[in-house]
Amino acid sequence: MSRLSFHLISDKDNTSGTERLWNFTNKQSDFVSMATHQIKTPLAGLKWTLKMLLDGDVGEMNAEQKEWLQKSFDSNERVLLLIDEMLDSIRIDEDKFILSKKEVDIAKLFSQAIQVLDPYIAKKKIQVLYEVNPEGPIIINADAEKLVVAFQNLFENAIRYSRAGDKILIRIEKETGDVKVSIKDSGIGIPELEKSNIFSRFFRASNASHFQEKGSGLGLFIARGIIEKHGGKIWFESSEKTGTTFYFIIPTT
């Protein structure tokens, strides 16, 4: 039987409880992965039960009943998303993040990823400006499904920390042997002293936590992992209260 070791946390210890939980041995990480899978199964079943109720498949409900069911459905979706993020981060760490590559149009893929977030964009009245240079298909050899996850994590991050009515500029450029993508927002920015931690697992900048309570702190960690697994690199420029631009490059072959 493996033994767990504990240490006392002083008031000066800045490590979050979630981050301390992650500092397990490999065997303990395997346990977390297995337990997470086991938790996901009943939650997935609950999702479809709630969906059937919301769709009226088992009888009509009044507006108040639907409202409460919708809140339950949304909460369940957030937990399922968090589980998927945790599993992805485990696979990235343990080099089990397998890519299934094929030729895809990165501009088209990005456009499809953005459409999923249209309700979120409309709710915050964000103006999205989209530039592709050159116009037309930009073909790369990549895992489309996993790249969509990276795109959505980065783009949702830009929406989340933008103010209502802000603009987000997305630019896709073809360079020699590479594709360069940038996502520029005019949101709250990243504090200078916290920039070195921005891609760390579970890390959220202090102003981000105050501006938007929700967030796992896994999105950027996963986005970096996916892009680096494709042989690319990711970086950013940011100024607090002015905005942030994330850049990444992916080889075309």
C-alpha positions as CSV (number, residue, x, y, z in Angstrom):
1,M,0.0,0.0,0.0
2,S,1.4,3.4,-1.0
3,R,1.9,5.9,1.8
4,L,0.8,9.5,1.4
5,S,3.0,12.2,2.9
6,F,1.6,15.5,4.3
7,H,3.1,18.8,5.3
8,L,1.8,21.7,7.3
9,I,0.9,24.8,5.3
10,S,1.9,28.1,6.8
11,D,0.1,31.3,6.2
12,K,2.9,32.3,3.9
13,D,2.5,29.3,1.7
14,N,1.1,30.7,-1.6
15,T,0.5,27.3,-3.2
16,S,-3.2,26.7,-3.8
17,G,-5.0,23.7,-2.3
18,T,-5.8,22.4,-5.8
19,E,-2.2,22.7,-6.8
20,R,-1.0,20.9,-3.7
21,L,-3.5,18.1,-4.5
22,W,-1.8,17.7,-7.9
23,N,1.6,17.1,-6.4
24,F,1.0,13.3,-6.2
25,T,3.3,10.5,-7.2
26,N,2.8,8.7,-10.6
27,K,0.7,6.0,-8.9
28,Q,-1.5,8.6,-7.3
29,S,-1.9,10.4,-10.6
30,D,-3.1,7.1,-12.1
31,F,-5.6,6.9,-9.3
32,V,-6.8,10.4,-10.0
33,S,-7.2,9.5,-13.7
34,M,-9.2,6.3,-12.9
35,A,-11.4,8.1,-10.3
36,T,-12.1,10.9,-12.7
37,H,-13.2,8.5,-15.4
38,Q,-15.5,6.8,-12.9
39,I,-17.0,10.1,-11.9
40,K,-17.6,11.1,-15.5
41,T,-19.7,8.1,-16.4
42,P,-22.7,8.9,-14.0
43,L,-22.5,12.6,-14.8
44,A,-22.8,11.8,-18.5
45,G,-25.9,9.7,-17.8
46,L,-27.3,12.6,-15.7
47,K,-26.7,15.0,-18.6
48,W,-28.9,13.0,-21.0
49,T,-31.6,12.5,-18.4
50,L,-31.7,16.3,-17.8
51,K,-31.7,16.9,-21.6
52,M,-34.7,14.6,-22.1
53,L,-36.6,16.5,-19.3
54,L,-35.7,19.9,-20.8
55,D,-36.8,18.7,-24.3
56,G,-40.2,17.6,-23.0
57,D,-39.6,14.0,-23.9
58,V,-41.2,12.7,-20.7
59,G,-43.9,15.4,-20.5
60,E,-44.3,19.2,-20.5
61,M,-43.1,21.3,-17.6
62,N,-43.9,24.9,-16.6
63,A,-41.4,27.7,-17.0
64,E,-40.1,27.6,-13.4
65,Q,-39.4,23.9,-13.5
66,K,-37.5,24.3,-16.8
67,E,-35.5,27.2,-15.3
68,W,-34.3,25.0,-12.4
69,L,-33.6,22.1,-14.7
70,Q,-31.5,24.3,-17.0
71,K,-29.5,25.5,-14.0
72,S,-28.8,21.8,-13.1
73,F,-27.9,21.0,-16.7
74,D,-25.5,23.9,-16.9
75,S,-23.8,23.0,-13.6
76,N,-23.4,19.4,-14.8
77,E,-21.9,20.6,-18.0
78,R,-19.3,22.7,-16.1
79,V,-18.3,19.7,-14.0
80,L,-18.0,17.5,-17.2
81,L,-15.8,20.2,-18.8
82,L,-13.6,20.4,-15.7
83,I,-13.2,16.6,-15.8
84,D,-12.2,16.6,-19.5
85,E,-9.7,19.4,-18.7
86,M,-8.1,17.4,-15.9
87,L,-7.9,14.2,-18.0
88,D,-6.3,16.2,-20.8
89,S,-3.7,17.8,-18.5
90,I,-2.8,14.3,-17.1
91,R,-2.3,13.0,-20.6
92,I,-0.1,16.0,-21.5
93,D,2.1,15.5,-18.4
94,E,2.4,11.7,-18.9
95,D,3.0,12.1,-22.7
96,K,-0.1,10.1,-23.4
97,F,-1.7,12.8,-25.5
98,I,-1.9,11.0,-28.8
99,L,-2.4,13.0,-32.0
100,S,-4.4,11.8,-35.0
101,K,-3.2,14.0,-37.8
102,K,-4.7,14.7,-41.1
103,E,-4.7,17.7,-43.6
104,V,-7.0,20.4,-42.4
105,D,-7.7,24.1,-43.2
106,I,-6.7,25.9,-40.1
107,A,-8.6,29.0,-41.0
108,K,-11.8,27.0,-41.5
109,L,-11.1,25.1,-38.3
110,F,-10.7,28.3,-36.3
111,S,-13.9,29.7,-37.7
112,Q,-15.8,26.6,-36.6
113,A,-14.3,26.8,-33.2
114,I,-15.5,30.4,-32.8
115,Q,-19.1,29.6,-33.8
116,V,-19.5,27.4,-30.7
117,L,-18.8,30.5,-28.6
118,D,-21.3,32.7,-30.5
119,P,-23.8,32.8,-27.6
120,Y,-21.0,33.9,-25.2
121,I,-19.9,36.6,-27.7
122,A,-23.4,37.9,-28.1
123,K,-24.1,38.0,-24.4
124,K,-21.0,40.2,-23.8
125,K,-21.6,42.2,-27.1
126,I,-18.0,41.5,-28.2
127,Q,-17.0,42.6,-31.7
128,V,-14.8,39.9,-33.3
129,L,-12.6,41.0,-36.2
130,Y,-11.2,38.1,-38.2
131,E,-8.2,38.4,-40.7
132,V,-6.8,35.7,-42.8
133,N,-3.7,36.3,-44.9
134,P,-3.6,35.0,-47.6
135,E,-7.3,34.5,-48.2
136,G,-8.4,31.0,-48.9
137,P,-7.4,27.6,-47.4
138,I,-4.3,27.4,-45.2
139,I,-3.6,23.6,-45.0
140,I,-1.7,22.1,-42.1
141,N,-1.2,18.5,-40.9
142,A,-2.8,18.4,-37.5
143,D,-5.2,16.8,-35.1
144,A,-8.3,18.9,-35.9
145,E,-10.3,17.9,-32.7
146,K,-7.5,18.7,-30.3
147,L,-6.6,22.0,-32.1
148,V,-10.2,23.1,-31.7
149,V,-9.8,22.6,-28.0
150,A,-6.7,24.8,-28.0
151,F,-8.4,27.5,-30.1
152,Q,-11.5,27.6,-28.0
153,N,-9.5,27.8,-24.7
154,L,-7.5,30.7,-26.0
155,F,-10.5,32.5,-27.6
156,E,-12.8,31.9,-24.6
157,N,-10.1,33.3,-22.4
158,A,-10.1,36.5,-24.5
159,I,-13.8,36.8,-24.2
160,R,-13.9,36.0,-20.5
161,Y,-11.5,38.8,-19.6
162,S,-12.8,41.4,-22.0
163,R,-15.3,44.0,-21.0
164,A,-18.8,44.2,-22.5
165,G,-18.5,45.8,-25.9
166,D,-14.8,45.2,-26.4
167,K,-13.1,44.1,-29.6
168,I,-11.1,40.9,-30.2
169,L,-8.8,40.7,-33.2
170,I,-7.9,37.3,-34.6
171,R,-5.2,37.1,-37.3
172,I,-4.1,34.0,-39.2
173,E,-1.0,34.4,-41.3
174,K,0.9,31.9,-43.5
175,E,4.7,32.2,-43.0
176,T,7.5,30.1,-44.5
177,G,6.8,26.6,-43.3
178,D,4.5,27.8,-40.5
179,V,1.2,29.3,-39.7
180,K,1.1,32.1,-37.2
181,V,-2.1,32.9,-35.2
182,S,-2.7,35.8,-32.9
183,I,-5.7,36.6,-30.6
184,K,-5.7,40.1,-29.4
185,D,-8.1,41.5,-26.8
186,S,-8.4,44.8,-25.0
187,G,-9.3,43.3,-21.7
188,I,-7.9,43.4,-18.2
189,G,-4.4,42.2,-19.1
190,I,-2.0,40.2,-16.9
191,P,0.0,41.7,-14.0
192,E,3.7,42.0,-14.7
193,L,4.8,39.9,-11.7
194,E,2.5,37.0,-12.6
195,K,3.4,36.6,-16.3
196,S,5.9,33.8,-15.7
197,N,3.1,31.6,-14.2
198,I,0.5,32.1,-16.8
199,F,0.9,28.7,-18.5
200,S,1.1,26.8,-15.1
201,R,-1.6,24.3,-14.3
202,F,-4.4,25.7,-12.1
203,F,-2.9,29.2,-12.1
204,R,-5.2,32.2,-12.5
205,A,-3.9,35.8,-12.3
206,S,-5.1,37.8,-9.3
207,N,-7.0,40.3,-11.4
208,A,-8.7,37.5,-13.4
209,S,-10.0,35.9,-10.2
210,H,-11.5,39.2,-9.1
211,F,-13.0,40.0,-12.6
212,Q,-14.4,36.5,-13.3
213,E,-14.9,34.0,-10.5
214,K,-15.4,31.0,-12.8
215,G,-12.3,29.2,-14.2
216,S,-10.3,26.1,-13.6
217,G,-6.9,27.5,-14.5
218,L,-6.3,24.6,-16.9
219,G,-7.2,26.2,-20.2
220,L,-3.9,27.9,-21.0
221,F,-1.9,24.9,-19.7
222,I,-3.8,22.6,-22.1
223,A,-3.6,25.0,-25.0
224,R,0.2,25.2,-24.7
225,G,0.4,21.4,-24.4
226,I,-1.6,20.8,-27.6
227,I,0.3,23.4,-29.6
228,E,3.7,22.1,-28.4
229,K,2.6,18.5,-29.2
230,H,2.1,19.8,-32.8
231,G,5.7,21.0,-32.9
232,G,4.6,24.6,-32.4
233,K,5.2,27.3,-29.7
234,I,3.0,29.8,-27.9
235,W,3.7,33.1,-26.2
236,F,2.0,36.3,-25.3
237,E,2.3,40.1,-24.8
238,S,0.2,41.8,-22.2
239,S,-0.2,45.0,-20.3
240,E,-2.5,45.2,-17.3
241,K,-5.7,47.2,-17.9
242,T,-4.8,47.4,-21.6
243,G,-5.1,43.9,-23.0
244,T,-3.4,40.7,-24.0
245,T,-2.3,39.2,-27.3
246,F,-1.6,35.4,-27.5
247,Y,0.5,34.2,-30.4
248,F,1.2,30.7,-31.6
249,I,3.0,29.1,-34.5
250,I,2.3,25.6,-35.9
251,P,4.3,24.0,-38.7
252,T,2.3,23.4,-41.9
253,T,3.8,19.8,-42.3
